[in-house]
Amino acid sequence: MEDGAGGVLRTWEPLGQIWAAIEPLILDDKLLSDRRLGLLTHRVKLRHRTDITLSHRFVLGARIFSIRALRDPDERGRILECLVEEERP
């Protein structure tokens, strides 16, 4: 959506609720705009879906997980495994 000043406003809209298993993997940090952020990587497993892409994200309460990679671990179309990042200021 355009913001009227030549920029864009990005909004998020929920697609629905899903059941998933979430497992923490790596704890790290990174520097973003002269600010250090805690970075926590998780694996999310859910029933296989074809409508989830890297431009989606998962929300759990106030926590937000950006999808970084997707895969079908056994290539049988049963499970979708997502590598996600949770940024913590």
N, CA, C and O of each residue as an XYZ file, in Angstrom:
356
protein
N       0.848     -1.158      0.000
C       0.000      0.000      0.000
C       0.905      1.237      0.000
O       1.836      1.314      0.802
N       0.649      2.191     -0.875
C       1.437      3.417     -0.938
C       1.101      4.315      0.250
O      -0.035      4.336      0.725
N       2.117      5.066      0.729
C       1.895      5.927      1.890
C       1.621      7.377      1.522
O       1.460      8.207      2.417
N       1.561      7.715      0.230
C       1.267      9.064     -0.209
C       2.490      9.962     -0.295
O       2.388     11.089     -0.779
N       3.648      9.489      0.163
C       4.868     10.286      0.115
C       5.946      9.575     -0.701
O       7.134      9.848     -0.529
N       5.540      8.663     -1.588
C       6.483      7.934     -2.429
C       7.011      6.655     -1.816
O       7.783      5.937     -2.452
N       6.613      6.358     -0.598
C       7.050      5.134      0.073
C       5.934      4.102      0.100
O       4.913      4.242     -0.573
N       6.150      3.084      0.880
C       5.184      1.994      0.978
C       4.940      1.677      2.450
O       5.872      1.698      3.255
N       3.711      1.389      2.797
C       3.364      0.902      4.131
C       3.186     -0.607      4.038
O       2.409     -1.092      3.216
N       3.896     -1.342      4.869
C       3.785     -2.793      4.867
C       2.912     -3.211      6.048
O       3.186     -2.835      7.187
N       1.890     -3.968      5.786
C       1.017     -4.458      6.846
C       0.970     -5.977      6.776
O       1.254     -6.566      5.733
N       0.617     -6.598      7.872
C       0.491     -8.051      7.951
C      -0.955     -8.393      8.239
O      -1.638     -7.688      8.982
N      -1.412     -9.471      7.652
C      -2.786     -9.924      7.853
C      -2.761    -11.408      8.198
O      -2.142    -12.188      7.474
N      -3.415    -11.821      9.284
C      -3.417    -13.240      9.656
C      -4.121    -14.087      8.596
O      -5.155    -13.702      8.051
N      -3.528    -15.256      8.322
C      -4.146    -16.210      7.387
C      -4.930    -17.281      8.131
O      -5.785    -17.948      7.549
N      -4.642    -17.444      9.405
C      -5.344    -18.453     10.193
C      -4.447    -18.981     11.293
O      -3.315    -18.531     11.465
N      -4.973    -19.944     12.035
C      -4.225    -20.568     13.115
C      -3.805    -21.964     12.678
O      -4.545    -22.653     11.976
N      -2.607    -22.376     13.099
C      -2.115    -23.716     12.791
C      -1.504    -24.332     14.042
O      -1.109    -23.628     14.971
N      -1.436    -25.648     14.047
C      -0.735    -26.383     15.092
C       0.655    -26.664     14.569
O       0.820    -27.087     13.424
N       1.660    -26.432     15.402
C       3.038    -26.664     14.991
C       3.889    -26.979     16.215
O       3.549    -26.609     17.339
N       5.002    -27.670     15.977
C       6.006    -27.908     17.022
C       7.144    -26.937     16.772
O       7.573    -26.760     15.632
N       7.639    -26.306     17.831
C       8.721    -25.336     17.695
C       9.878    -25.756     18.597
O       9.687    -26.092     19.765
N      11.084    -25.728     18.026
C      12.267    -26.177     18.750
C      13.390    -25.142     18.586
O      13.773    -24.838     17.456
N      13.922    -24.595     19.685
C      15.030    -23.641     19.573
C      16.292    -24.353     19.066
O      16.557    -25.497     19.434
N      17.065    -23.662     18.219
C      18.277    -24.254     17.662
C      19.540    -23.488     18.040
O      20.433    -24.045     18.679
N      19.625    -22.211     17.651
C      20.854    -21.442     17.796
C      20.550    -20.095     18.443
O      19.549    -19.453     18.125
N      21.415    -19.681     19.344
C      21.335    -18.349     19.948
C      22.555    -17.565     19.479
O      23.686    -18.030     19.625
N      22.334    -16.386     18.919
C      23.418    -15.572     18.369
C      23.043    -14.102     18.529
O      22.006    -13.784     19.112
N      23.868    -13.221     18.023
C      23.517    -11.813     18.012
C      23.990    -11.199     16.699
O      24.842    -11.759     16.010
N      23.422    -10.032     16.360
C      23.849     -9.316     15.160
C      23.679     -7.829     15.399
O      22.935     -7.401     16.282
N      24.380     -7.058     14.601
C      24.331     -5.606     14.694
C      23.454     -5.090     13.566
O      23.691     -5.411     12.402
N      22.445     -4.295     13.896
C      21.533     -3.731     12.920
C      21.342     -2.258     13.245
O      20.820     -1.910     14.305
N      21.767     -1.399     12.330
C      21.648      0.059     12.518
C      22.236      0.509     13.856
O      21.582      1.221     14.618
N      23.465      0.094     14.135
C      24.178      0.454     15.358
C      23.485     -0.027     16.623
O      23.701      0.522     17.704
N      22.659     -1.044     16.489
C      21.953     -1.608     17.649
C      22.167     -3.112     17.640
O      21.974     -3.752     16.606
N      22.555     -3.683     18.750
C      22.783     -5.121     18.845
C      21.465     -5.829     19.145
O      20.734     -5.454     20.062
N      21.181     -6.855     18.358
C      19.953     -7.629     18.539
C      20.297     -9.066     18.894
O      21.235     -9.639     18.341
N      19.536     -9.649     19.820
C      19.641    -11.075     20.065
C      18.913    -11.804     18.948
O      17.823    -11.399     18.542
N      19.506    -12.865     18.456
C      18.914    -13.614     17.358
C      18.749    -15.056     17.803
O      19.720    -15.709     18.187
N      17.540    -15.545     17.751
C      17.255    -16.903     18.165
C      16.650    -17.638     16.972
O      15.642    -17.204     16.414
N      17.271    -18.752     16.587
C      16.816    -19.537     15.444
C      16.062    -20.761     15.956
O      16.483    -21.414     16.910
N      14.940    -21.058     15.301
C      14.104    -22.197     15.682
C      13.798    -23.060     14.461
O      13.936    -22.628     13.316
N      13.381    -24.284     14.739
C      12.815    -25.153     13.718
C      11.329    -25.293     14.046
O      10.963    -25.629     15.173
N      10.485    -25.035     13.064
C       9.040    -25.193     13.224
C       8.596    -26.321     12.303
O       8.882    -26.302     11.106
N       7.898    -27.301     12.864
C       7.378    -28.417     12.074
C       5.858    -28.399     12.125
O       5.257    -28.257     13.190
N       5.249    -28.545     10.955
C       3.796    -28.572     10.869
C       3.372    -29.489      9.733
O       4.199    -29.935      8.938
N       2.088    -29.764      9.667
C       1.558    -30.557      8.563
C       1.861    -29.840      7.259
O       1.743    -28.618      7.175
N       2.249    -30.594      6.246
C       2.682    -29.998      4.974
C       1.598    -29.106      4.376
O       0.419    -29.458      4.340
N       2.037    -27.944      3.911
C       1.167    -26.972      3.232
C       1.939    -26.402      2.061
O       3.168    -26.328      2.093
N       1.220    -25.999      1.030
C       1.873    -25.392     -0.128
C       1.672    -23.879     -0.160
O       2.205    -23.206     -1.042
N       0.914    -23.337      0.788
C       0.614    -21.902      0.777
C       1.523    -21.086      1.687
O       1.281    -19.891      1.860
N       2.554    -21.677      2.272
C       3.489    -20.954      3.125
C       4.769    -20.704      2.331
O       5.328    -21.624      1.735
N       5.230    -19.440      2.330
C       6.434    -19.056      1.592
C       7.384    -18.293      2.513
O       7.081    -18.065      3.684
N       8.531    -17.903      1.971
C       9.507    -17.134      2.744
C       9.015    -15.734      3.070
O       9.595    -15.064      3.925
N       7.965    -15.281      2.411
C       7.433    -13.945      2.715
C       6.404    -13.982      3.852
O       5.877    -12.936      4.231
N       6.117    -15.146      4.389
C       5.208    -15.272      5.530
C       5.999    -15.266      6.832
O       7.230    -15.308      6.827
N       5.284    -15.212      7.932
C       5.895    -15.319      9.248
C       4.903    -15.970     10.200
O       3.699    -15.991      9.944
N       5.421    -16.499     11.295
C       4.597    -17.100     12.336
C       4.563    -16.149     13.528
O       5.541    -15.454     13.803
N       3.440    -16.123     14.231
C       3.286    -15.299     15.423
C       2.810    -16.196     16.554
O       1.879    -16.984     16.384
N       3.451    -16.073     17.704
C       3.061    -16.807     18.900
C       2.989    -15.795     20.028
O       4.013    -15.431     20.607
N       1.785    -15.340     20.344
C       1.627    -14.267     21.321
C       2.283    -13.007     20.795
O       1.945    -12.534     19.710
N       3.227    -12.457     21.565
C       3.949    -11.252     21.139
C       5.211    -11.591     20.347
O       5.895    -10.688     19.865
N       5.529    -12.883     20.206
C       6.740    -13.309     19.505
C       6.476    -13.412     18.002
O       5.414    -13.860     17.570
N       7.470    -12.988     17.217
C       7.347    -13.028     15.760
C       8.523    -13.802     15.198
O       9.673    -13.554     15.561
N       8.227    -14.749     14.304
C       9.232    -15.607     13.692
C       9.216    -15.412     12.181
O       8.213    -15.702     11.527
N      10.316    -14.925     11.626
C      10.452    -14.743     10.183
C      10.963    -16.042      9.568
O      11.917    -16.632     10.074
N      10.344    -16.486      8.492
C      10.733    -17.738      7.840
C      11.959    -17.479      6.971
O      11.958    -16.570      6.141
N      13.011    -18.284      7.166
C      14.251    -18.160      6.398
C      14.430    -19.298      5.393
O      15.078    -19.111      4.364
N      13.867    -20.472      5.676
C      14.000    -21.618      4.763
C      12.852    -22.585      5.010
O      12.344    -22.691      6.126
N      12.452    -23.288      3.962
C      11.386    -24.291      4.023
C      11.894    -25.584      3.402
O      12.685    -25.554      2.458
N      11.442    -26.723      3.929
C      11.780    -27.992      3.292
C      10.791    -29.078      3.683
O      10.132    -29.009      4.721
N      10.711    -30.065      2.833
C       9.936    -31.274      3.076
C      10.970    -32.347      3.421
O      11.584    -32.908      2.513
N      11.182    -32.651      4.718
C      12.329    -33.462      5.121
C      12.412    -34.844      4.474
O      13.512    -35.300      4.163
N      11.301    -35.512      4.265
C      11.364    -36.838      3.638
C      10.791    -36.848      2.216
O      10.656    -37.903      1.597
N      10.461    -35.664      1.715
C       9.933    -35.472      0.354
C       8.711    -36.344      0.064
O       8.546    -36.847     -1.047
N       7.859    -36.516      1.072
C       6.633    -37.298      0.909
C       5.387    -36.448      1.064
O       4.273    -36.968      0.994
N       5.558    -35.120      1.277
C       4.416    -34.230      1.386
C       3.616    -34.395      2.663
O       2.420    -34.105      2.687
N       4.263    -34.859      3.728
C       3.558    -35.047      4.996
C       3.877    -33.934      5.993
O       2.995    -33.466      6.713
N       5.154    -33.513      6.030
C       5.609    -32.545      7.030
C       6.291    -31.383      6.314
O       6.991    -31.576      5.320
N       6.079    -30.177      6.832
C       6.798    -29.003      6.361
C       7.677    -28.533      7.516
O       7.191    -28.290      8.621
N       8.958    -28.409      7.250
C       9.903    -27.957      8.259
C      10.372    -26.563      7.868
O      10.788    -26.342      6.731
N      10.307    -25.633      8.797
C      10.669    -24.237      8.534
C      11.793    -23.824      9.471
O      11.720    -24.052     10.679
N      12.835    -23.215      8.911
C      13.861    -22.590      9.720
C      13.428    -21.143      9.890
O      13.236    -20.431      8.904
N      13.274    -20.704     11.137
C      12.777    -19.351     11.407
C      13.728    -18.610     12.336
O      14.493    -19.225     13.078
N      13.671    -17.283     12.287
C      14.451    -16.438     13.182
C      13.518    -15.596     14.028
O      12.548    -15.022     13.532
N      13.824    -15.532     15.301
C      13.102    -14.643     16.217
C      14.090    -13.585     16.675
O      15.092    -13.906     17.313
N      13.820    -12.339     16.359
C      14.721    -11.258     16.786
C      14.234    -10.689     18.100
O      13.045    -10.433     18.291
N      15.174    -10.501     18.995
C      14.854     -9.947     20.303
C      15.731     -8.734     20.550
O      16.954     -8.862     20.603
N      15.134     -7.561     20.702
C      15.950     -6.362     20.975
C      16.555     -6.410     22.365
O      17.268     -5.487     22.761
